[in-house]
Amino acid sequence: MRIVCVGGGPAGLYFGLLMKKLHPQHSITVVERNKPYDTFGWGVVFSDATMESMKVWDAESAAEIQDAFNHWDDIEVLFKGTRQRTSGHGFVGIGRKKLLNILQARCEALGVELKFETDVNNDLDFPDADLVIASDGLNSKIRLHYPEVFQPDMVVRPNRYIWLGTDKLFDAFTFDFRKTDHGWFQAHIYKFDDKTSTFIIETTEEAYQAHGLGEMDQQGSIDFCQDLFSEVLEGSSLMTNARHLRGSAWLNFSRLICGKWSHFNGNSHVVLMGDAAHTAHFAIGSGTKLAIDDAIELTRQFQELGHEKDKIPAVLSAYEEIRRVDVARIQNAARNAMEWFEVVGRRYADTLEPEQFMYSMLTRSQRISHENLRLRDANWLEGYERWFAEKSGLDTSTNGRTLPPMFTPYTLRGTTLANRIVMSPMAMYSAKDGLIDDFHLVHIGSRAMGGAGLVFAEMTCTSPDGRITPGCLGLWNDEQAAQWKRLVEFVHNTTPAKIGIQIGHAGRKGSTKVAWEGIDQPVEEGGWPLISASALPYLKHSQVPKAMDRADMDRVLADHVRSAKYAAEVGADWLELHCAHGYLLSSFLSPLTNRRTDEYGGSHENRARYPLEVFKAVREVWPADKPISVRLSCHDWFEGGNTPEDAAIFAQMFKDAGADLIDCSSGQVWKEEKPVYGRLFQTPFSDKIRNEVGIPTIAVGAISEADHANSIIAAGRADLCAVARPHLADPAWALHEAAKIGLNTIQWPKQYYSAKSQFETNLAREKAAAAGTK
């Protein structure tokens, strides 16, 4: 084949040398606009896994690269006058110029033709090529030539950064956070050769403008940064090798995703590679890794499917399908890390203590979890667990293992939970006339015995017409209250758990069948009239609700007050007001479901007016020494609906009205929603509200193991973790998760002591067996 790689970065060079090595008959040319052995940038970071792959695919260049690498295990964080360090992180760095020089020399040795100082307008400049590799970077002219084919999605991120270097050598990957009168600046620093370290400085657009950095030339920016980071530089200078850039040389990162990666132009097949196809923020240092991995995978597909010209379409299809998965994973992690740095000042640096700030930074991408930190640096993590436990009021001076974050106590008003695990309210659709029966006693009671610190029954409706289905629980009469009292007393007398009642009204989502008969489907007989903020049905064939008038509002408010009084009388420990998932109060908050033109529609203040009226009335009758939380849908997942920014506004309003905690859920407001699911996918909403609004939160959604809960709570992304489906599958979820992480000090019900020892023994055997097979 005749192959042309446009762009002499890591992707083009490495693909060229691999293909020439494995199939010398190919004619391969790498075309680069810059001069020979001339490159810009400072150091780049590799993962150990990528380095191992390079050893397999080309041992010669890998050996040279490894000899030139600087390897370090430590991360050091300078923050608020502290210097913290942890080990076991395994980074390798190399100068970008050195890396490209090694790859260039290897290409020449193998017979790859290198053409420098050659500008390429598009792929049509090579009509005789069978395959054109567009490895020409973020501003790829080839990609730009076919926007309708490659469907690039480019998002320019808000932060500004400048890429500098210094002759001071750092022995750890160092992060330095500095606060100015106009905001925070952070430096990402790492050594990449025996003379130089990369020094990337980042800040918000607001701080950048306030300091006048956009009006400075490069030297002015360098002088500003050198003064700001003088403590860590210790007399060393900052340097630039980007004098070709105009102005101050501060840039915005651009996140790129392409809908398609390959194209046939009539003569040649064209495929995107590296930054031309995708970008990942420097916060996790994966740009070069992605480029190398692209080159390896495309080469692998030619090896497996064949090097003939007619195999090219199948090769490109397989390459894109496989690489999309890994690229998406890396981009997701990079996005998490990038967003952490974008909001680090107002969300974390201003609010968190240095110890928790360090933990939050280490886990910012959500790829590193609590137990992963234990594997990397057990001493550091155990020290952090002691700090967290002491902040939770525990005495850590005794011998024995410190309780991990999820098992530390938590106090709100006069209520103390034994641990941070909550069993979420989950609809069981098993009540008759709203009454708790033996099913609910067993269901809730067994989960309380299973170790959760706080257990909720399902949303408990405030009136018959407030039910979702005929099978929903209620708390609007004495008979229901008596059964609730029975359940509350069982939980209190039998377990250390606390019990909460979530009250709410179904609104336009009511009068439907129980889930297993047709979720959200209207009942065919025995239904009831519906009310909502506006006269909008949930499904096209659902009943159209009445838009509430003042009389309706007064009645529903009184119903909530009555239920809250009952909840207090039966001895519940915690009350939650349901303002999420498209139910009645939620329907006022979302612009998708609130189309009112009176004082209850339009602005945030107007849309929250009625839910706040209800909340304030409920708070007034609920005991002052007991907490009340509010469940919010923090993202409607549909254009025109509420976003996390809107949720933060509402959270602030509820906080000001006396709410103690926000239970951060999302969705279920609009049937055509398009949620983006994934592990811990709703935790960022909790993180934002807790650390920007300054109110405790519950994180929910795809939290399925102790490692998840410990990571969330330890990082300060939430104060409590609510676990739903895993609790349905395993009533003793919390006890079992404690055993899985080797925590044998958590008490089981005395009736189950013998099961505890056997369960822990079986886990130990399984662990030993698994270790023996490796």
MIKOLMI-938059 format. One record per residue: x, y, z of N, C-alpha, C in turn. Coordinates in steps of 0.05 Angstrom, whole numbers, plus 5000, padded with zeros to 4 digits. Each point is the difference from the previous one (the first is absolute). Example, Ala and Ser with C-alpha at 12.3 -4.5 7.8 and 13.67 -1.06 7.14 Angstrom:
# MIKOLMI-938059
526448865156498250245000501850245000 499350214986501650245001498550225014 
This chain:
# MIKOLMI-938059
501749765000498350245000501750255000 498950214990501250275002498650145023 501450065022498950125023501350275005 498450205005501050275007498950085027 501850065019499250105026500450305001 497950155001500150295000500250095029 502350115008500550085027502049825013 502250125009502349855011500049995030 497649985012499949975029500249705007 499549935026500349725008498349814985 497550074993498249824986501149924973 500650214983500949954973502649854999 501950095017502749884999499949705010 498549955021500049735011498549814982 497850094988498649834981501849944975 501450214991501849964977502149805005 501350025024502249815005499049725005 497749975013498949735005499349864974 498650154983499249874974502449944983 502050174999502449944984501549775012 500149985026501549785012498649734995 497449995001498549764997499549924971 500050204982499449954972501850194983 502649934997501950194987499250074971 498249844988499250064972498450254998 498750095022498550244998501850244995 498950194984501450264996498750195019 501550105020498850165021501550275002 498550215000501150275003498750155023 501650135016498950175021500650294992 498050164998500250284991499650195024 502050175005499950185023500550294992 498550195011500350284992502550135012 501049895023502250135013502749894989 502250125010502649924992500849735011 502049874989500949745011500950045029 499249825017500849995028499350265015 497850134990499150255013497249955010 499550055026497449965010499550205023 497550045006499250185022498949845023 499950135023498949865024502249925018 499349925024501949925020499949695004 499149925023500049715004497249884996 499949744994497549854998500149775020 497649915007499749795021498949754987 501149775008499149744990498949845023 498449804993499249805021501949764997 500349865022501649754999498949804980 497349994998498749804982500850064971 500050264992500750074973502949934994 501750055020502949934997500349704996 498549845014500249714997499149924972 497950134989499149944973502250074980 501350225004502150094981502349805000 500649885023502249805001499349764983 497449935000499249774984500150064970 499150244992499850074972502650094987 501750135015502650084989502050035022 501449795007501850005023502250204997 500950054975502350184996499350285009 497850114989499450285007499150015029 498749795010499050005028502450015019 502249864993502350005018501250285001 500250144977501050275000498350195016 497449974996498150185014500249955030 500149745008500149945028502650115013 502249994985502550115010499850305005 498450134983499750295003497850085019 498549815010497850065018500950105027 498450165012500350065028497649875014 500549845019497949855014499750105029 497650045008499550085028497449885010 500049955026497749885013498350195017 501250235007498850175019498350224988 497950085014498550244994500250185024 500750254996500250205022498150234994 498650085021498150224997500750225020 500350244989500550245017497350165001 499050035024497350125003499750125027 499250265001499450145025502349965021 502450034991502349985018500849725008 498849804988500749725006501449884976 501549795006501449844979499449715006 498449874983499249735005501049824977 500849765007501149824979498949725004 499549874977499249725000501549864977 500349745003501749854981498449794986 501449854982498849774987498450064975 500550234987498350094978501249944972 502649944998501249894976499750164975 501150244999500050164975502749974987 500050044973502450034985499850244982 502150164998499950244983502450014982 499750124977502250034981499650264985 502250134993499750254984498749934973 498150174992498649964975502050004977 501950185000502150014979501649745000 500849915023501649755001498449764990 497449985007498349794991499850004969 499550234989499750014971502649954986 502250095011502649954988500649704999 499349855021500449715000498349874979 497550084998498249884980500850084972 501050254996500950084973502449834992 501949975018502449844993499349714994 498149895015499249724996498649974973 498350204993498750004974502149994977 502050185003502150014979501549744998 500649885023501449744999498549784987 497350015002498349804988499350054971 500650244990499450074973497550164995 498950115021497850184997501050274990 498750114980500950254989498850235017 501750185009499250235016500350264983 497850144997500050254985499450235020 501850185004499650235018499550254985 499250215015499450264988498249994976 498049825003498049964978497250045011 498650214990497350045008498149834983 498149895013498049834986497350145003 498650054977497450135001497849805006 500149774987498149795005500949744989 498449795003500849734992500349984969 498750184986500049984971502750074988 501950105017502750054992501549744994 498849775007501449744997498149814984 499550064975498149834985500949724996 502649945003501049734996500049845025 499250125023500149865026497649815002 500549765011497849825006498850075027 501750105018499150065027501450265009 498450195009501050255011499350015030 502050025016499750025029499950305007 497750095009499850285009500850025029 502650045005501050025027501150285003 498650204989500950274999498850185022 499349875022499450155025497250115002 499750165021497350105007498850174977 501750154987499050174978500449874973 499749744999500449854976498650124975 501550074980498950104975498449794986 500849755002498649784987497349965012 499950005027497349985013498250244993 501250235000498450244994499050004971 501349854983499249984971497449844997 499449835020497749824998498350025026 499050235007498550025025497549845000 498749974977497549844999500549705003 502449924994500749725002501049935028 501950155010501249945026498350105024 498250194995498250095021501450085026 501950184998501550085024498250155020 500349935025498650145022502250125017 500550264996502150145014498950195021 500949975024499150175022502450145012 500050265000502250155012499450045029 501849905017499550015029500750275011 498950075024500250275010502750085012 501549815011502550085013502150084980 501850175010502450084985502449865011 501949934982502549885010502350094982 502449995012502450074985502149785006 501349904979501849775002502950105000 501249995024502750105003501949785010 502550075004501949815011501850145020 501549845015501950125019502449815003 502250135007502449835004500249895028 498050045017500049875026498949724996 501349805012499349724997498349925024 497649894995498249925021500049695001 500149905025500249715004497349865003 497850164997497349895001498350164981 497849874991498050154984498750205020 500550254996499350205020497750184990 498150045018497950194995500250225021 500050254991500250235018497650184995 498450055021497650164998500550275015 499550224986500550265011497650184996 499250135022497750184999500950294998 498850154981500550284997497550165007 500150264998497750165006497749954981 500649884977497949964979499449714995 501149825016499449714996502549835002 499549744995502149805003501549944974 502649955002501749904979501149735009 500449824981501249745007502249934980 502149895010502249914983500249705000 500349884976500449714996503049984992 501649865016502950014997501149715000 501749944980501449745001502650024984 502049855009502649994987499849814976 501350084978499949814977502849944989 502150145008502749924994501850095022 502649974997501950065022500550305003 498650174984500550285002497550175003 497749884994497650174997497549865011 498150175010497449915008497950164985 497849864994497650144989498750155022 498950234994498750185019497550124987 497749865003497550104988498550155021 499150244993498550175019497250044989 498049975017497250014992498550185019 498050144989498250165016497450044986 498150135014497450054987500250244982 498050034983499950234982499750265016 498549985022499550245017502750105012 501549815011502650085012501950104978 500049864978501750084977499550294992 497450074997499350274992500650205022 499349935024500350195023502950085004 501949814994502850065003501250134975 498450044979500950134976502049834984 499949745003501949824986499650014970 497550044992499550014971501350244986 500750205016501150254989503149995001 501149795012502949995003501249854976 502650054995501449834981500949755015 501449824986500849745013501850055024 501950194997501850045022498650115024 498050174995498450105023498649785014 498849814985498749775012501949835016 502449964989502049835013500950145026 500450264999500850145025497849985021 497550024992497849985019500049725013 500249804984500049725010502449945017 502250114992502549955016499850125028 498750235001499750135026497949845017 497849924987497949865015500949735011 501749864985500949735008502950015010 500950225010502850035008500749815023 498149935017500749835022500949724990 498449894982500749734990502450014980 500350224987502250034980502750035014 500050125024502450035016502350134985 499350224986502150144985500449934971 498949774992500249924972498150174982 500750004974498450164982498049834984 498050134990498149874981500850074972 499649814982500950044972497749934981 500150114976498149934979501549904975 498849824986501149944973497750044979 498250185007497750054982500050304991 502450104994500250284991498550044974 499449784986498550034975497150085004 499049965025497250075006499850305005 497850114991499650295004498950055028 500450255008498850095025501249875025 498349945019500949915026500649705001 499249854979500449714998498249845018 498050125013498149855016498049884980 499349755005498249854982497549905015 498049924984497749855011500249724989 499549805017500049724990497549954984 500349854978497749934983499649705002 497649925008499349725001498749924974 501249804987499049914973499149715001 497649964989498949734995499150004971 500649794985499049994972498049774997 497950064985497949804995500949774983 502050054982501149804982502950054997 501649794996502950034999501249944973 498549894981501249934974498250084977 501250024976498650104976501549904976 498549944978501249934974499550244981 502150134991499750244984499849954970 499849754992499949944972502549874990 502350085012502649884993501249865024 499850135023501449915024498149975023 500749815018498749985026501450195019 498450155015501150205019499049925028 501850015020499349935027501350195020 498450085020501050195020501549845022 502050135011501649885021501050215020 500249935025501050195020498250245004 501250235004498450245006498250094977 500549904977498250064977497349875004 499949785016497549855004498850055027 501750065020499050025028502150145017 499150145020501950125019499349925028 501949995018499649955028501650215016 498850125019501250225015502649925014 501950185001502649955012499949935029 497650045013499749945028500649715007 499749824980500849725006502249914980 501050184984502449944984499749774981 497950004984499449764983500150064970 500750254992499950064971502049824984 502549995010502049834986499349715002 499049925023499249725003497949924980 497950174996497949944981501149994972 501950174993501250004973501549744995 501649925019501649754997498149764999 498050005017498149775000498449994974 499450234988498750004974501749864979 502650085000501849894981500349705003 500149915024500349715006497549854990 497750115007497549854993499649994969 500650224986499649994971502049804988 502449995010502049804991499049725006 498949965024499049745008497949904980 498250174993497849924982501149934972 502050144990501349914975501349735003 501249955023501349745005497949785000 497750055012497949795003498449964974 499350224986498249994977501449994974 502650084999501549984975500950284991 502250004986501350254991499250074971 498249854988499350064973498250254999 500050134977498450254997497049955004 499049774992497149965002499249945029 501949975018499449965028499750265016 500850224987500050265014497350075013 497849984985497450085013499449845025 500549745000499449835023501950085023 502550054993502050085021499250265013 499250204985499350265011497549985017 498149834991497549965015500649885027 501749785001500749875025501650185018 501950154988501650195016498250205014 498250124986498350205013498249885021 498949774995498249875019501449945026 502449904998501549925024501150255015 501150184985501350235013497950195013 497650014988498050185012499549945029 500049745007499449925028502150105019 502549964993502250085018500250315001 499750124977500150294998497850135017 497649894998497850105017500649985029 501149775008500749965028502150215010 502050044984502150205007498950285000 498350064979498950274999498150055023 498549805009498350045023501650065025 502249855004501750055023501350274998 500950074976501350264995498050235005 497549954992497950205004499650055030 499849785015499750035029502350165012 502449934992502450145011500050294991 499450054974499950274989498050175015 497649895004497950165013500850055029 501449825013500950045027501850255001 501950024982501850235000498550264991 498049974984498550244991498550135023 499249855020498450115022501549975027 502549944999501549945024499950225021 500050254990500150225019497550025017 497750054986497550055015498949755012 500549774988498849755010501649865021 502650004997501749835018502050175017 501650164986502250145013499050195022 497750134995499050185020498649865023 499249754996498349875020501349775015 501749844986501049765012502650055016 500349845021502550005015502249864983 502550065005502149894983500049704997 499449865022499949704998497949904980 497650115003497849914982500450114971 501250244998500750114974501949814985 502049905014501949814988498649754990 498249895017498649764992498250064976 498650225000498350074978501650034974 502450125002501650034976501049734989 500849835018501049734991497949844986 497550035008497849844989498350164980 501150224990498450184983499049884975 501449814988499149884975498049775004 499749915025498349785008501149734989 502550004990501349754992501449885024 500950185019501449915024497950005022 499649775013498049975021501449975027 498449975020501049985028501949765003 499149774992501649765003502450004981 499850144977502350034982502150175014 499250205014501950165015501449835022 498549815011501249835020502249834988 499649904975502049854986502450174994 499650254993502250184992501650095024 498650085022501550115023498249965025 500249765011498349935023500550185024 502550075005500650175023498650274997 500250124976498750264997496949985004 498849794988497149975002499249955028 501449835015499349955027500250255017 502050174994500250255014497650184994 499150004975497750164993497549895013 499749745001497649885013500050085030 502350015012500050095028499150285003 501050174982499250295000497050024997 498949854980497150024995498449905024 500949785011498649895023500050195024 502250135004500250195022498250244995 499850094975498250224993497149915004 499449744999497349895004499549955030 501950065017499649975029500949745012 501549844985500949745010502750025014 500549845019502649985014501749804984 502250084989501749824984502549925015 500150065026502449945015500349705007 497749864999500149715007501249844977 501049775006501149824980497749894982 500849924977498049894981499650184976 498649904981499650144975498150235003 500750234989498250235000497649954982 497750085008497649974983500350174975 499549884976500150154975497650205000 500150204983498150225000497149925000 499249794985497149934998499049895026 501749915018499149885025500550195024 500750254994500250205022497250115006 499550095024497450115007499650284987 497550074999499350264988497750135016 500450245008498050145017498950244985 497350025000498650234988497850085020 500150255008498350095022500449815024 497849895011500349835023500049704993 500449934974499949724991502849914992 500949785011502649894993499549734986 501049974976500049754986502549845007 499649745002502349835007502149994977 499050034976501850014977498850164978 501450024977499250194979498349874978 499149765004498549854979497050035004 498650084979497150045000498849804981 497849875009498449844981498050204988 500250034973498450194986497049935002 498350204998497149944997499649874973 498749765000499549854975497249905000 498550074980497249934998499649704999 498449895018499449725002497249934989 498350204998497349964988498549775014 500349975026498949775014498250085023 499150255000498250085022497149994991 498249985019497150014994498950235016 498750184986498950255013502250155014 502449994990502350155011501249885025 499149765008500849885026502549844998 501850045020502249825004498949745010 501249784990499249735009502549845006 499749745003502249835008502350004979 499250044975502150014979501950235006 498950235006501750245005501649965025 498849885020501549955025502549834995 499649794984502249824994502050144981 498950144980501850134980501750215013 498850195014501550215013501649905023 498849835016501449895024502549854993 499949834979502349844993502350184990 499450224986502150184991501250155023 498350075020501150135024501849815015 499249755002501849795013502549954983 499850074974502349954982502250205001 499850205017502350175005499850294990 497950074985499850284991499650185024 501150244998499850195022497350145000 498750034977497450134997498549854979 497549925007498349864980497550174995 499250014974497650134992498149794988 497450045005498049864984499750164974 498349914983499550144975498750275005 499950164978498550265003497349945013 499550145022497549965015498150234993 497749934989498350204988498350155021 499550254995498650175020497050004997 498949864980497149994996499449784980 497649905000499349784980500650084972 499450264992500550084973502950084995 501749975021502850054997501749754994 498649774998501449754995500949984970 502149854996500849934973498249784989 499749805017498449764993498249935023 498149824996498349915022501649855022 502549924993501749855019501950175016 499850264999502050175013499350055030 502150045016499650065028498850285004 498750045023498950265006500350065030 499750255006500050085028498150245003 497449944998498050215002497849945020 500249765014497949955020501249845024 498449985021500949875025500849714996 498549864984500649714995502849974988 500650164980502649994988502250085020 499550205016501950085020500649785020 498049855007500349785019501949794989 499749944974501749804988502950114997 500250254994502750124998501449995028 498450055021501249995027501149725006 498549804991500949725004502749964986 500350104976502449964985502350165013 499550255007502150165012501049885026 498149905016500849885026501749744995 499249854980501649764994502950074993 500350204982502750094992501650105024 498750165016501450115024500749795021 498249815004500449805021501949784992 500349964974501449764990502750074987 500450244991502450074984501150275009 502550064993501150265005499250214979 498549914980499350184978498050215008 500150234985497950205002498149964976 497550105003498049974979498950274991 499950034974499050254989497449964984 498450214998497649994984500250224978 499749924976500050194977497250054992 499150255003497250064993499950144973 497949954985499750124974497349964987 499650124977497549984985500749954971 498749804988500749914973499450204979 498150185004499350194979499249874974 501150094978499149904973500949714995 501749895017500949724996498449805017 497750095010498349835017498049844984 498449855014497849844989501049814978 502349865006501149814981500149725012 500649814983500149725008502549955016 500049795016502449925014502149914979 502550025007502249974981499849754983 499549775013500149754985497549964982 498150185002497749994982500250204977 502050185001500450204980500850265011 502550055004501050235014499250264985 499050195014499150264990497449994983 498949754997497649984984497550065017 498250164989497650085016498449755008 498850015024498249795008497550004983 499049764995497649984982497450055015 500049955027497750065016500850065028 498450155015500650075027502050225003 500450164978501950225001498950255015 501750205000499250255014501050244984 498750235004500950244985502850095009 501450124981502850085004500250305001 502050105014500750285000503050034996 500850244989502850054996500450304997 502550084996500650284996498550104975 500149844979498750084975498549754989 498350054981498249794989501549854978 502149855008501649854981500049715008 499149814983500149725007502849895000 500649795016502749895001500549844974 498249834992500149864975497850124982 500349964974498150114982497249905005 499749755010497449895005499350005030 501750145016499450025029497750205004 498949995024498050195007501250285001 498550204990500950285001499450115028 502050095015499550105027498850284999 498850085021499050275003502350175010 500350244988502050195010499050115027 501649975020499150065027499250305004 497850045014499350275008500750045029 499450235012500750055027498749815020 497649934994498649815018501449735000 500949914977501549754998502650025016 501350234997502550035014499750005030 497950135009499550005029499449725011 498449854985499449735008502549825001 501650014979502349834999502050085021 500350265005501850085021499149895027 497450025005498949905026500449705002 499849864977500549715000502949935008 501950164990502849955007500550065030 498850215010500350065028498849785017 497749894993498849785015501849765000 501249934977501849774999502550055017 501050244999502450065016499449975030 497750095008499249975028499849715008 498849844982499849715006502849885002 501850084981502749895000501450065027 499650245010501150075026498849835023 497449974999498649855021500849715001 500649884976500749715000502949965008 501650225003502749975009502149984978 499350074975502049994979502350195007 502449924991502550155007500650224979 498949974976500950164978497650044982 499750244989497950064981501250104974 498949904977500950104974497650094984 500350244988497950104982500849944971 498249864986500649914973499450224980 502150124989499750214979501449924975 500049744994501549894977498249834982 501349904978498949794984497350064987 499450264996497650074986497449985016 500249945026497650005016499150295005 498050035017498650265001501850245005 501649995022501650235006502350044979 501049774990501950014978498950134975 497449964995498850114976500050315000 500050125024500350295002502850094994 502049845008502850094997501049994972 499149814984501149974973498550174979 501450144983498750154979498749824979 500849754999498749814982497149955008 499550005025497349925010498550245012 501450225003498750245011499850214978 497650034989499650204979498250235010 499950045025498350205012500950284993 498150185000500650294994499550175024 499249875023499550165024502550015017 499750075026502350035017501349735007 498949784991501149735005501449894975 500550164980501349914976502050204990 501949914983501950184988502849985013 500650195017502750025012500549775020 502549975008500649805021498450065026 500050265007498650085024497049924998 498850064978497149934997499549704999 501749854986499649714998500449875027 501750115017500549885026498050105021 498450194993498350145020498249805015 498549834985498249815014501549785014 502049874988501549805016501150115025 500950255000501150125024497850065020 497650074991497850035018499449745015 500049784985499549745013502249945019 502550044991502349935018499950155026 499550264998500050175024497849915020 497749934988497849915018500749745013 501349824986500849745011502250045021 501950174993502250055019499050105027 497850164998498950125024498849805020 498949784989498849805017501849765006 502249984986501949785004501850085024 500749815017501650065024502750144993 500650215015502450164995502649845003 499949785016502549855004500349774981 498249994980500249784980500450124972 501649874983500650114974497849964980 499950184980498349984977501650054975 499849814982501450024974498050054978 501150084977498450054976501249844977 498449834987501049864976499550174976 502150054984499950164976500849834976 498750064977501049904974502050214991 502649935001502150204994500650024971 498749844983500450024971497649874987 498750164982497649894986500849834976 502650014992501049854977498450054974 499050244997498650074976500350304995 500350074974500450284993497750175010 500750225012497950185011499349945028 501049785011499449925028502150115019 499649935025502050085021502649864996 502150145006502849905000501150015028 502449895004501250025027500350295010 500350194982500150285008497450095012 497849924987497350065011499649875027 500949755002499749855025501450145023 502450114994501550145021498450255010 498750134981498450235008497749925018 498649784993497849915017501149895027 502349875000501149905025500650245019 501050224989500550235017497450105012 497950014984497450095010499049825023 500249744996499149825022501850025024 502650044996501850045022499250255016 499450224986499350245013497349975016 498349814990497449965013500249815023 502449885005500349835023500549714995 500449924974500749724994502749935011 500249765010502649915011501749854980 498849904979501549834982498549984974 501549974977498849964974500749724990 497949854993500349734990500050034969 502449954988500550084973499549774980 497750004989499349804979499850154973 498949884980499650134974497949854984 499150144979498249884980497249935009 498649854983497349905004498050235000 500850234989498250234999498550014973 501549934979499050024973500449734986 498049884989500149734990502149974978 500550214984501849984978502950065008 500649995026502650065010502249824988 502550105000502249844990502350005020 499749855022502150005020502649874990 502250095012502649884994500749835024 499649744998500449825023503049925002 500749905023502749915004500549975030 502349895007500749975028500050275014 498550025022500050255016499050244984 498349954980499450224981498550245012 498849975024498650225012501650135022 502349895007501650115022501050284994 500650084975500950284995497950205008 497449935000498050195008500250055030 500449795015500450025029502550175006 502149944986502650135003499650314997 498750074978499650284994498450145022 497849895008498250125019501350025028 501349785008501249995027502250225002 501750014980502450175002499750284989 497950054985499650274990497750145016 497949855006497950125016500649995030 501649805008500749985028497849885017 498949784990497949865015500649704998 499749845021500449714998498349884978 501049784989498649864978500049705004 498149874986500049714995500649964971 502049824994500549924973498549744994 498849994976498549764992500849924972 499349764992500349924972502549844994 499649744994502149824992502349985020 499350025025501949955022499549725009 501949824995499449725004502049855017 502150135010501949865017501350205019 501349885020501250175021502050194989 501549914980502150174988498750264989 497749974988498650244989499350195023 498749895020499150175023502350135014 502149855006502350115014501350224984 500249964973501250204983498450265001 497449984997498250234999500250165026 499749855022499950145026502750115009 502149854995502750095007500750254985 499250024975500750244984498350245005 497949965017498250225005498150064978 499449804983498150044979497149965010 499849885023497449975014500549945029 498050035017500249925028498949735005 498049924983498849735002499849894972 499849734999499649864974497549835002 498250054981497549844999500349784980 499449765009500349764984497249884996 499349964975497249914993500049714992 500449954974499749724990501749805014 502650065006501549815016498749915026 498550195012498649935025497649814994 498950024977497849814993501249724996 502349994988501349744995501249885025 500850175019501449905024499250175024 498149905016499250165024502350075018 502149835002502350055017502350124984 499450174981502050114983502350135016 499350175019502150155015501849815015 498849805013501649805016501849844981 498949924978501649844981502350174988 499550254994502150174989502250055020 499250025025502150035021501849765000 498849764999501649765000501849984975 499050094978501649984975502550175000 499950225016502450175001501649935025 499449775013501649915022499450135027 497750135002499250145024498349825017 501149875020498649805016499050115027 500250265004499250125026497150104999 498749994976497350094998498149795012 498350085018498349815014497749914982 499549745001497749884987497849965022 497549964992498049925020500949765015 499750005026501149785016498949734992 497649994988498949754991501649884976 501650174987501449924976503049985004 500949995025502950005004501449774986 498849765000501349774988500350044970 498150134988500150054971502350204994 500450195018502150204995502749874997 500749825019502749884999500249824976 497949864992500149834977500350164974 498550224999500150174976502950114996 501250095023502750114998502049794993 499649765011501849784993499949934971 497649984989499649944972501350214982 499750255007501350224985503049965000 501149945023502949965002500949774982 498549785000500749774983499950084970 497950154993499750084972502350184991 500850185019502350184994502649844997 500449815017502449844999500149834974 497649894993499949844975500550174976 498950255000500550174977502950084998 501350055023502850074999501749774990 499149755006501649774992499849944970 498050114987499749954971501450214983 501150215013501450214985502849924995 
